[in-house]
Amino acid sequence: MRYDMIIFDIDGTLWDVSYQTTDAANIVASSKGLKQHTLAQIRATMGLKQEDVARKYYPTLPLSEGIELINLVIQKTLDIISDHG
């Protein structure tokens, strides 16, 4: 069977990765001396644009630095999923 597309969704619509994302966000936050996030906080921002999440979680940082942190969280989340499912 040939497929024309693959659906990849990790924002909670089809696959809930909020636990892994919370772990990743807190690993990154801890490594940078920043405030930890709760599962509820992470779930409240699932599906938002990176810029909006960066502004919400890192309001005192320049936007570019906040986006860099979000990218670190994304990479760490993918690492956790790859290692642990």
Secondary structure by P-SEA (a helix, b strand, c coil): ccccbbbbbcccccccaaaaaaaaaaaaaaaabbbbbcaaaaaaaccccaaaaaaaacccccaaaaaaaaaaaaaaaaaaaaacc
